[in-house]
Amino acid sequence: MRRDEQALGACAPQAEMTKTSFYGRAAEHITLLGDRATGWRRPQIGALGATMAHWSLADREPTVISIPTGTGKTAVGMATPFLGIDPPRRILVLAPARHIRTQLAEQFSTYRQLHRLGVLRESVGAPSVFEMSGRAADWVSLEPYDVVVALPNSISPAHYEQGRLPPRDLFDLIVVDEAHHAPAETWRAVLDHFNAARALLLTATPRRRDGKRIPGSLQYYYPLRRALDEGFYKPIHPMLLAPPEPNDRAASDQAIAAQAAKLLASSEHRTSILLVRGGTVARLRELQHAYHAVGVEVALLYNALSQAHQAEIVKGLRDAQIRAVGVVGMLGEGFDLPALRLVAYHDKHRSLPATVQLIGRLARVDATYPQPSSLITVADADVFPELKGILKQLYEEDADWAEVLPGVIDAEIETERLDRAFAERLPASRTEIDPTHLQPLKRALVYEVPADWDPPFLTDGVPAELQEGTPFIGGTILYSGADEDARLLVVVVRYIERPRWSSDPALANVKYELHLVAHRRPPRTDLPGIVLLNLERDGVQHAFESALGLDHVGRLAGPERIGDLSPTALSGSLFPPSVSAQPTPRPEAEPPIGTSWVVALIGACDRWIWRGQRSAMSCSRSPRPAGPPMRALRSRSPSSGSLDTGSFAS
């Protein structure tokens, strides 16, 4: 392995420049399934098989593989070059942080994991690896190497001028570690630039805290619940300390530090390492003094330290010379430290993915460190109002966190899979709009329509007023697609806005709006059907009513007509039993949608109005220009941008 701390520029010897790729030579000596006794784990076998299957059909679409922390993502990435018919000449491995880059470079330069698994004989050797640090001065310098391990900051085309971009064919395969970072601009620029290369994206948490979708297709997900049942994870024992009185941060820090010091000094944890989590570097220095007071010296590790200093601390942790380390954002993802068995959680993460990463490190099974894993924190969830849902439950209940989290994560991934599968049924776009990336907000206008009425987009095609390319209230319809089975119409409108005081086109701003229309037939012929409009703004309501014919057949439904609106209610009546005394069942059943898209239309109503939280602001009156007065239900979720987490079943 060669490691360059400066910008690239020096060329390797000419003999290396002309050598055959390691992967071309080693492909003849591969036993992909490895040794039956000491070979692959189930998640790894599934990941390899899913990658091969995906590449046989769509080898240029990034393949997303999600297997739990500690089940061997890196070994999967190392074996990936042998999965295709044509072995790659050169691989790019993207890492999220310097310490992970160094760790990956060491692992790829020995291929020790594949030797141990029986996949590759030791006599075959390992690839030549370059750990890239800094920007490239000469891309030819990389050609002698089989593997380049880099951070996006070093190799992303986003950081190079047009004349200094890397050749598009420099790499045949890209392996992205911790792929939930991939939607970020610098990461995405790598995938877009080297778009002729195959790409494998590996992650334990395929959902981002900001809701952005990981590029590519999720081809394999190994459920956390199954990983726990099969012994890949060990139980975690949370020690939730009672908040001190008065409940101030210094007192909480002292309580956590005292308990952590007691555990670290016990014979049971004589080989354990303690991780102290703080929110900022300044907080780490505060905590360092608190631990010094109870006899524990804490080394601080954070990104602003020099690379040499970071490497020294990491070496001390691996050699057990350092037994306690304070971190802000490091050591959470992609870092292999089996001795980590204690976490002092002073400053809690405020997102589920970050919490999962931390708990995944603590829950890792290693025969050398059989002692229990413990997390020490103060049960002060109310101090962190940003904590919601399952995170708050974790801090309020004395539960085994390794038991609680799998069901939550598995349910989120299944929802993501259903959402994507549903969106892929929509017509393909001829523009920049990708239906699989649409994320409707939660809001709804609800209309009652005759039981035997169908919207025109289901009977006669998309109305002319809503077809692609048609002018629409100052904009242009960029995408218009209908799904007959889901009885859904999706419309995206593009607007070009210019300031009134300038005619300069450079000052133009492009704006997009997403509008959805969903129709549900009633479960009984004596009840009305419903149409749900999810509109970006008020000004387009009457245009949709006119295009769909709702101004002639529909009427806005008020809260007193809708009753208890819940996702499962769409399989039956949306209206109270008192609406009809003589039910007449429909002869045909409604096809299932199986996604949270329609929940996005009505989810806000379900969650914020119909469960005893009705308010004047949530349920407003909307006058119409003509006809009898009717109440409009307009509900918006206080949380913006994301789909409801529950999947819709009709």
Secondary structure in CASP SS format (residue, H / E / C, confidence):
PFRMAT SS
TARGET T0000
AUTHOR 0000-0000-0000
METHOD secondary structure of the structure
MODEL  1
M C 1.00
R E 1.00
R E 1.00
D E 1.00
E C 1.00
Q C 1.00
A C 1.00
L E 1.00
G C 1.00
A C 1.00
C C 1.00
A C 1.00
P C 1.00
Q H 1.00
A H 1.00
E H 1.00
M H 1.00
T C 1.00
K C 1.00
T C 1.00
S C 1.00
F H 1.00
Y H 1.00
G H 1.00
R H 1.00
A H 1.00
A H 1.00
E H 1.00
H H 1.00
I E 1.00
T C 1.00
L C 1.00
L C 1.00
G C 1.00
D C 1.00
R C 1.00
A C 1.00
T C 1.00
G C 1.00
W C 1.00
R C 1.00
R H 1.00
P H 1.00
Q H 1.00
I H 1.00
G H 1.00
A H 1.00
L H 1.00
G H 1.00
A H 1.00
T H 1.00
M H 1.00
A H 1.00
H H 1.00
W H 1.00
S H 1.00
L H 1.00
A C 1.00
D C 1.00
R C 1.00
E C 1.00
P C 1.00
T E 1.00
V E 1.00
I E 1.00
S E 1.00
I C 1.00
P C 1.00
T C 1.00
G C 1.00
T C 1.00
G C 1.00
K H 1.00
T H 1.00
A H 1.00
V H 1.00
G H 1.00
M H 1.00
A H 1.00
T H 1.00
P H 1.00
F H 1.00
L C 1.00
G C 1.00
I C 1.00
D C 1.00
P C 1.00
P C 1.00
R C 1.00
R C 1.00
I E 1.00
L E 1.00
V E 1.00
L E 1.00
A C 1.00
P C 1.00
A C 1.00
R H 1.00
H H 1.00
I H 1.00
R H 1.00
T H 1.00
Q H 1.00
L H 1.00
A H 1.00
E H 1.00
Q H 1.00
F H 1.00
S H 1.00
T H 1.00
Y C 1.00
R H 1.00
Q H 1.00
L H 1.00
H H 1.00
R H 1.00
L H 1.00
G C 1.00
V C 1.00
L E 1.00
R C 1.00
E H 1.00
S H 1.00
V H 1.00
G C 1.00
A C 1.00
P C 1.00
S C 1.00
V E 1.00
F E 1.00
E E 1.00
M E 1.00
S C 1.00
G C 1.00
R C 1.00
A E 1.00
A C 1.00
D C 1.00
W H 1.00
V H 1.00
S H 1.00
L H 1.00
E C 1.00
P C 1.00
Y C 1.00
D C 1.00
V E 1.00
V E 1.00
V E 1.00
A E 1.00
L C 1.00
P H 1.00
N H 1.00
S H 1.00
I H 1.00
S C 1.00
P H 1.00
A H 1.00
H H 1.00
Y C 1.00
E C 1.00
Q H 1.00
G H 1.00
R H 1.00
L C 1.00
P C 1.00
P C 1.00
R C 1.00
D C 1.00
L C 1.00
F C 1.00
D C 1.00
L E 1.00
I E 1.00
V E 1.00
V E 1.00
D C 1.00
E C 1.00
A H 1.00
H H 1.00
H H 1.00
A C 1.00
P C 1.00
A C 1.00
E H 1.00
T H 1.00
W H 1.00
R H 1.00
A H 1.00
V H 1.00
L H 1.00
D H 1.00
H H 1.00
F C 1.00
N C 1.00
A C 1.00
A C 1.00
R E 1.00
A E 1.00
L E 1.00
L E 1.00
L E 1.00
T E 1.00
A C 1.00
T C 1.00
P C 1.00
R C 1.00
R C 1.00
R C 1.00
D C 1.00
G C 1.00
K C 1.00
R C 1.00
I C 1.00
P C 1.00
G C 1.00
S E 1.00
L E 1.00
Q E 1.00
Y E 1.00
Y E 1.00
Y C 1.00
P C 1.00
L H 1.00
R H 1.00
R H 1.00
A H 1.00
L H 1.00
D H 1.00
E C 1.00
G C 1.00
F C 1.00
Y E 1.00
K C 1.00
P C 1.00
I E 1.00
H E 1.00
P E 1.00
M E 1.00
L E 1.00
L E 1.00
A C 1.00
P C 1.00
P C 1.00
E C 1.00
P C 1.00
N C 1.00
D C 1.00
R H 1.00
A H 1.00
A H 1.00
S H 1.00
D H 1.00
Q H 1.00
A H 1.00
I H 1.00
A H 1.00
A H 1.00
Q H 1.00
A H 1.00
A H 1.00
K H 1.00
L H 1.00
L H 1.00
A H 1.00
S C 1.00
S H 1.00
E H 1.00
H H 1.00
R C 1.00
T C 1.00
S C 1.00
I E 1.00
L E 1.00
L E 1.00
V E 1.00
R E 1.00
G C 1.00
G C 1.00
T C 1.00
V H 1.00
A H 1.00
R H 1.00
L H 1.00
R H 1.00
E H 1.00
L H 1.00
Q H 1.00
H H 1.00
A H 1.00
Y H 1.00
H H 1.00
A H 1.00
V C 1.00
G C 1.00
V C 1.00
E C 1.00
V C 1.00
A E 1.00
L E 1.00
L E 1.00
Y C 1.00
N C 1.00
A C 1.00
L C 1.00
S C 1.00
Q H 1.00
A H 1.00
H H 1.00
Q H 1.00
A H 1.00
E H 1.00
I H 1.00
V H 1.00
K H 1.00
G H 1.00
L H 1.00
R H 1.00
D C 1.00
A C 1.00
Q C 1.00
I C 1.00
R C 1.00
A E 1.00
V E 1.00
G E 1.00
V E 1.00
V C 1.00
G C 1.00
M C 1.00
L C 1.00
G C 1.00
E C 1.00
G C 1.00
F C 1.00
D C 1.00
L C 1.00
P C 1.00
A C 1.00
L E 1.00
R E 1.00
L E 1.00
V E 1.00
A E 1.00
Y E 1.00
H C 1.00
D C 1.00
K C 1.00
H C 1.00
R C 1.00
S C 1.00
L H 1.00
P H 1.00
A H 1.00
T H 1.00
V H 1.00
Q H 1.00
L H 1.00
I H 1.00
G H 1.00
R H 1.00
L H 1.00
A C 1.00
R E 1.00
V C 1.00
D C 1.00
A C 1.00
T C 1.00
Y C 1.00
P C 1.00
Q C 1.00
P C 1.00
S E 1.00
S E 1.00
L E 1.00
I E 1.00
T E 1.00
V E 1.00
A C 1.00
D C 1.00
A H 1.00
D H 1.00
V H 1.00
F C 1.00
P C 1.00
E C 1.00
L C 1.00
K C 1.00
G H 1.00
I H 1.00
L H 1.00
K H 1.00
Q H 1.00
L H 1.00
Y H 1.00
E H 1.00
E C 1.00
D C 1.00
A C 1.00
D C 1.00
W H 1.00
A H 1.00
E H 1.00
V H 1.00
L H 1.00
P H 1.00
G H 1.00
V H 1.00
I H 1.00
D H 1.00
A H 1.00
E H 1.00
I H 1.00
E H 1.00
T H 1.00
E H 1.00
R H 1.00
L H 1.00
D H 1.00
R H 1.00
A H 1.00
F H 1.00
A H 1.00
E C 1.00
R C 1.00
L C 1.00
P C 1.00
A C 1.00
S C 1.00
R C 1.00
T C 1.00
E C 1.00
I C 1.00
D C 1.00
P H 1.00
T H 1.00
H H 1.00
L C 1.00
Q C 1.00
P C 1.00
L C 1.00
K C 1.00
R E 1.00
A E 1.00
L E 1.00
V E 1.00
Y E 1.00
E E 1.00
V E 1.00
P C 1.00
A C 1.00
D C 1.00
W C 1.00
D C 1.00
P C 1.00
P H 1.00
F H 1.00
L H 1.00
T H 1.00
D C 1.00
G C 1.00
V C 1.00
P C 1.00
A H 1.00
E H 1.00
L H 1.00
Q C 1.00
E C 1.00
G C 1.00
T C 1.00
P E 1.00
F E 1.00
I C 1.00
G C 1.00
G E 1.00
T E 1.00
I E 1.00
L E 1.00
Y E 1.00
S E 1.00
G E 1.00
A E 1.00
D E 1.00
E C 1.00
D C 1.00
A C 1.00
R C 1.00
L E 1.00
L E 1.00
V E 1.00
V E 1.00
V E 1.00
V E 1.00
R E 1.00
Y E 1.00
I E 1.00
E E 1.00
R C 1.00
P C 1.00
R C 1.00
W C 1.00
S C 1.00
S C 1.00
D C 1.00
P H 1.00
A H 1.00
L H 1.00
A C 1.00
N E 1.00
V E 1.00
K E 1.00
Y E 1.00
E E 1.00
L E 1.00
H E 1.00
L E 1.00
V E 1.00
A E 1.00
H E 1.00
R E 1.00
R C 1.00
P C 1.00
P C 1.00
R E 1.00
T C 1.00
D C 1.00
L C 1.00
P C 1.00
G E 1.00
I E 1.00
V E 1.00
L E 1.00
L E 1.00
N E 1.00
L C 1.00
E C 1.00
R C 1.00
D H 1.00
G H 1.00
V H 1.00
Q H 1.00
H H 1.00
A H 1.00
F H 1.00
E H 1.00
S H 1.00
A H 1.00
L H 1.00
G C 1.00
L H 1.00
D H 1.00
H H 1.00
V H 1.00
G C 1.00
R E 1.00
L E 1.00
A C 1.00
G C 1.00
P H 1.00
E H 1.00
R H 1.00
I H 1.00
G C 1.00
D C 1.00
L C 1.00
S C 1.00
P H 1.00
T H 1.00
A H 1.00
L H 1.00
S H 1.00
G C 1.00
S C 1.00
L C 1.00
F C 1.00
P C 1.00
P H 1.00
S H 1.00
V H 1.00
S C 1.00
A C 1.00
Q C 1.00
P C 1.00
T C 1.00
P E 1.00
R C 1.00
P C 1.00
E C 1.00
A C 1.00
E C 1.00
P C 1.00
P C 1.00
I C 1.00
G C 1.00
T E 1.00
S C 1.00
W H 1.00
V H 1.00
V H 1.00
A H 1.00
L H 1.00
I H 1.00
G H 1.00
A H 1.00
C H 1.00
D H 1.00
R H 1.00
W H 1.00
I C 1.00
W C 1.00
R C 1.00
G C 1.00
Q C 1.00
R C 1.00
S C 1.00
A C 1.00
M C 1.00
S C 1.00
C C 1.00
S C 1.00
R C 1.00
S C 1.00
P C 1.00
R C 1.00
P C 1.00
A C 1.00
G C 1.00
P C 1.00
P C 1.00
M C 1.00
R C 1.00
A C 1.00
L C 1.00
R C 1.00
S E 1.00
R E 1.00
S C 1.00
P C 1.00
S C 1.00
S C 1.00
G C 1.00
S C 1.00
L C 1.00
D C 1.00
T C 1.00
G C 1.00
S C 1.00
F E 1.00
A C 1.00
S C 1.00
END
